[in-house]
Amino acid sequence: MSKTSDGNGKRVTSRVAVTAAGIVSPLGFGLDETLNSLREARDCITRVSRFSVAECRCKTAGQVPDEPLLKEQHETNRAKRLHRASRMMIRALSEAN
């Protein structure tokens, strides 16, 4: 629970309730795909390809692939402008229904 000031010096309490969420991870999208990856001991660690790691000690990471994020989005102008993290959040929340 977050407490903030409303500008008049009064404390206002804000509440957020998350009732469900799905899974978006390097292991898969959704519970079934993720569980199958875990059961099969699938290795999802690859060389980092989304940005330069020339100056980093670690060159590998678990990366969420772009293709599943893009294929279900309606390619309207607004959808094209969405940040990658927003696409992941929409996908995870859509699985919760």
FENWO-V258478 format. One record per residue. RES is the residue in one letter. SS is DSSP state (@ for helix, = for strand, . for the rest). PHI is phi as a letter, one per 30 degrees, with the letter a starting at -180 (none if undefined). D_CENTER is the distance of its C-alpha to the mean C-alpha in whole Angstrom. Layout:
res->(RES:RES)
ss->(SS:SS)
phi->(PHI:PHI)
d_center->(D_CENTER:D_CENTER)
This chain:
res->(M:S:K:T:S:D:G:N:G:K:R:V:T:S:R:V:A:V:T:A:A:G:I:V:S:P:L:G:F:G:L:D:E:T:L:N:S:L:R:E:A:R:D:C:I:T:R:V:S:R:F:S:V:A:E:C:R:C:K:T:A:G:Q:V:P:D:E:P:L:L:K:E:Q:H:E:T:N:R:A:K:R:L:H:R:A:S:R:M:M:I:R:A:L:S:E:A:N)
ss->(.:=:=:=:=:.:.:.:.:.:=:=:=:=:.:.:.:.:.:.:.:.:.:=:=:.:.:=:=:.:@:@:@:@:@:@:@:@:@:.:.:.:.:.:=:=:=:.:.:.:.:.:.:.:.:.:.:.:.:=:=:=:.:.:.:.:@:@:@:@:@:.:.:.:.:.:@:@:@:@:.:.:.:@:@:@:@:@:@:@:@:@:@:@:@:.:.)
phi->(none:c:c:b:c:c:j:c:i:d:d:c:c:c:b:b:b:c:c:a:a:c:c:b:a:d:d:l:c:j:d:d:d:d:d:d:d:d:d:d:h:d:d:c:d:b:d:d:b:d:a:d:c:e:c:c:d:c:c:b:a:d:c:d:d:d:e:d:d:d:d:c:d:d:d:d:e:d:d:d:d:d:d:e:d:d:d:d:d:d:d:d:d:d:d:d:d)
d_center->(23:23:27:27:30:31:33:37:36:35:32:30:27:24:22:19:18:15:17:14:11:10:8:6:7:10:12:11:10:12:14:17:15:14:17:19:18:19:22:23:22:20:19:16:17:18:19:17:17:15:17:21:21:25:25:23:24:22:21:19:15:13:11:8:11:11:14:12:10:13:15:15:14:18:19:20:21:19:16:17:16:13:10:8:5:7:7:4:5:8:8:7:10:12:12:13:16)
